[in-house]
Each structure stands twice: as structure tokens, then as C-alpha cells.
Amino acid sequence: MRKWDARAVIFKWMDGVLYLLVVTSRSTDKRFIHRPPQVKFPGGTNTDHTEDGGPPHTSCREGSEETGFLMKKPKFLCKLPPTAKQLERWYYLCAVEDCEGALHEEEITDGPDVLWAHWERADRLKYVLFWTHRPVIREIVRHFGLVG
């Protein structure tokens, strides 16, 4: 089975400022409890979900599980080189208006991690986003014609 990592990049504009939906995760595993929380775009892999028909489906499924929003009109944003796990990394963009559902108000448990979904200003993400997700900022800036 082909495996991939697919992420949801859900956005909204407020008062002329671009906000992106991210999840902050922290491990509950005692071996990793000392690690700082990680800010990432919601998503994951199809490893345990053979029903996923492709990266867009994984992005929608994982994004919904982690944030409460189901993307109805995801658009391909970019594909990044494989990680150390050798998984292709796909990112899909969607306006919050093109989603169903509501933002999770509480933290959720996802395997050994606790996740909290929240909006973050796009111009601040380069300082807090987990390093493997930072290249996506360039694609977002390019997509919206912003000055990075």
C-alpha cells in the first residue's frame, strides 16, 4: 500500500489579516514528556486507514478529527519532499467558509498526543511552526500574493 502524510491548511481572513488553523500537540508518553509542544498543520497519514482514496481524503479525514472542520472544497497547495519516514507530504488549502462543522472547544487525545486546535496569525507562524511544516509558509505567501 502506498503511504503518505496529508495536511489541512484551513484559513480565514479577519480585518485584513490571514489566520491559519493549527494544532498544538504535546506527548503524554513518559519517554517524550520533556519535549516542548509542537505547532503543526492538522493532518496525518493513511497508514492505518486503507480506505483513504488518496492524500485529499486523508487531509479531510485527519483535519476533521483534529479540528472539528471538514473541508468540502480542498485545493492542492503543495507537495514537499519525503520526511525521514519516507512519506510524501501533501498539503491542501481550504477557506473556513468551505468547511462544515465547528472548531473543537476542548483538547482531544490522538494516540499518545493531546491536541489543541486554534487560529494563529500567518505572519507569526514562521516563529512557532514545527520545522517540517515551515516550508509550507512560502507556498501560502506565494498563493495569496503576500510579502513574506
C-alpha positions in Angstrom: 0.0 0.0 0.0 1.3 3.5 -0.9 1.7 5.7 2.2 1.6 9.5 2.6 1.2 12.3 5.1 -1.5 14.8 4.2 -2.3 18.1 5.9 -5.2 20.5 6.0 -4.4 24.3 5.7 -7.6 25.9 6.7 -7.7 29.7 6.6 -9.8 32.7 7.3 -9.4 36.5 6.9 -10.2 38.8 9.8 -9.8 42.6 9.5 -7.4 42.1 6.5 -5.2 39.6 8.5 -4.7 36.0 7.4 -5.2 33.4 10.1 -4.4 29.7 9.7 -5.8 26.8 11.8 -3.1 24.8 13.5 -2.9 22.2 16.2 -0.5 22.3 19.2 0.4 18.8 20.4 2.1 17.6 23.4 3.1 14.0 24.1 1.7 12.1 27.1 4.3 9.3 26.6 6.6 9.4 29.6 9.6 9.0 27.2 8.8 12.2 25.4 7.1 14.3 28.1 10.2 16.6 28.3 9.8 17.7 24.7 8.2 21.1 24.1 4.7 21.2 22.5 4.7 21.2 18.7 2.6 23.5 16.5 1.6 21.8 13.2 -1.0 21.9 10.5 -3.7 19.3 11.2 -3.4 16.0 9.4 -1.6 12.7 9.4 -1.0 9.5 7.5 -3.1 6.9 5.8 -1.0 4.1 7.4 -4.0 2.8 9.5 -6.7 3.8 7.0 -6.6 1.7 3.9 -10.0 3.2 2.9 -8.3 6.6 2.2 -8.6 7.1 -1.6 -5.7 9.5 -1.8 -4.0 12.4 0.0 -7.0 14.7 -0.3 -9.2 12.2 1.5 -6.6 11.7 4.3 -6.2 15.5 4.6 -10.0 15.9 5.0 -10.4 13.0 7.4 -7.5 13.9 9.7 -8.3 17.6 9.6 -11.8 16.9 10.7 -10.7 14.6 13.5 -8.2 17.1 14.9 -10.1 20.4 14.4 -13.8 19.7 14.0 -13.8 21.2 10.5 -14.4 19.0 7.4 -13.1 20.6 4.3 -15.7 20.5 1.5 -13.6 22.1 -1.3 -9.9 21.4 -0.6 -7.4 22.6 -3.2 -4.0 21.3 -3.7 -1.4 23.7 -2.2 1.9 21.8 -2.4 3.8 18.6 -2.1 7.0 18.5 -0.1 9.9 16.0 -0.2 9.6 12.9 1.9 10.4 13.1 5.6 12.8 10.7 7.4 10.0 8.2 7.4 10.0 8.4 3.6 6.4 9.6 3.4 5.3 12.1 0.7 3.9 15.2 2.3 0.8 16.7 0.8 -0.9 20.0 1.8 -4.4 21.1 0.9 -5.8 24.6 1.3 -9.4 25.4 2.2 -11.3 28.5 3.4 -13.2 28.1 6.6 -16.3 29.1 4.8 -15.9 26.0 2.7 -15.9 23.7 5.7 -18.6 22.0 7.7 -18.6 21.7 11.5 -17.2 23.7 14.3 -13.9 24.1 16.0 -13.2 21.7 18.8 -13.6 23.7 22.0 -11.6 21.2 24.1 -8.4 19.3 23.7 -8.6 15.9 22.1 -6.5 12.8 22.5 -4.9 11.5 19.3 -2.8 8.4 20.1 0.0 9.4 22.6 -0.6 13.1 21.9 -3.0 15.7 23.3 -4.1 18.2 20.6 -5.5 21.7 20.8 -6.8 23.3 17.6 -6.5 27.1 17.4 -6.2 30.0 15.0 -2.8 31.6 14.5 -1.8 34.7 12.5 0.0 33.6 9.4 2.8 36.2 9.9 3.6 34.7 13.3 3.7 31.1 12.3 7.3 31.1 11.0 8.3 31.6 14.6 6.3 28.8 16.2 5.6 26.2 13.5 7.3 22.8 13.7 10.3 22.8 11.4 9.0 20.2 9.0 5.9 22.4 8.3 7.7 25.7 7.8 8.3 25.3 4.1 4.5 25.5 3.6 4.6 29.1 4.7 6.4 30.0 1.5 3.7 28.3 -0.5 1.0 30.2 1.4 2.7 33.5 0.9 3.0 32.7 -2.8 -0.6 31.6 -3.1 -2.1 34.7 -1.5 0.5 37.1 -3.0 1.7 38.2 0.4 5.0 39.7 1.2 6.9 37.2 3.3 
